[in-house]
Amino acid sequence: MFVCLCKGLDDKSLEKMRQDGTDTLKKVIKKCGAGGDCGSCAFKINRLLQEGNERDSLTQELAESPVKKAK
């Protein structure tokens, strides 16, 4: 799905950028310009980045938590 029509950025490319460290709207604008032209996609880009960052954080927390064995 396209996230930014002005720059042709799709959600898969945005996720790849996020995983590579472009994890804020400001960084996305600097890297590829998406979110910086008309601005209509800025909210969606920001939301997708936040969801991905939260998902990573939760995954990390689960990986670090001790597993309790059932009795």
C-alpha positions as CSV (number, residue, x, y, z in Angstrom):
1,M,0.0,0.0,0.0
2,F,1.3,3.5,-0.8
3,V,1.9,5.7,2.2
4,C,3.2,8.7,0.3
5,L,2.0,9.4,-3.2
6,C,4.2,12.4,-3.7
7,K,7.4,10.3,-3.2
8,G,6.0,6.9,-4.1
9,L,6.8,5.4,-0.7
10,D,5.0,2.2,0.2
11,D,4.5,0.6,3.6
12,K,7.0,-2.2,3.0
13,S,9.8,0.3,2.1
14,L,8.9,2.4,5.1
15,E,9.1,-0.7,7.4
16,K,12.5,-1.6,5.9
17,M,13.7,2.0,6.5
18,R,12.5,1.8,10.1
19,Q,14.3,-1.4,10.7
20,D,17.5,0.1,9.3
21,G,17.2,3.1,11.8
22,T,15.0,5.6,10.0
23,D,12.5,5.4,12.8
24,T,11.1,8.9,13.1
25,L,9.1,11.1,10.7
26,K,11.9,13.7,10.8
27,K,14.4,11.0,9.7
28,V,12.0,9.8,6.9
29,I,11.7,13.3,5.6
30,K,15.5,13.8,5.6
31,K,16.1,10.4,4.0
32,C,13.6,10.3,1.1
33,G,11.4,13.4,1.4
34,A,8.2,11.5,2.2
35,G,6.0,13.5,4.6
36,G,7.7,16.7,3.7
37,D,5.9,17.8,0.5
38,C,2.2,18.2,0.9
39,G,2.2,16.7,4.3
40,S,-1.0,14.7,3.9
41,C,0.8,11.4,4.6
42,A,2.8,12.6,7.7
43,F,0.3,11.3,10.2
44,K,0.1,7.9,8.6
45,I,3.9,7.7,8.3
46,N,4.3,8.6,12.0
47,R,1.6,6.1,13.1
48,L,3.2,3.3,11.1
49,L,6.6,4.1,12.6
50,Q,5.2,4.2,16.1
51,E,3.4,0.9,15.6
52,G,6.6,-0.8,14.4
53,N,8.7,0.7,17.2
54,E,6.1,-0.5,19.8
55,R,6.0,-3.9,18.2
56,D,9.8,-4.2,18.4
57,S,9.8,-3.0,22.0
58,L,7.2,-5.6,23.0
59,T,9.0,-8.3,21.2
60,Q,12.2,-7.4,23.0
61,E,10.4,-7.4,26.4
62,L,9.0,-10.8,25.7
63,A,12.4,-12.2,24.7
64,E,14.0,-10.9,27.8
65,S,11.3,-12.0,30.3
66,P,11.8,-15.3,32.1
67,V,9.5,-18.1,31.1
68,K,7.6,-19.7,33.9
69,K,7.1,-23.4,33.6
70,A,3.6,-24.8,34.1
71,K,3.2,-27.1,37.1
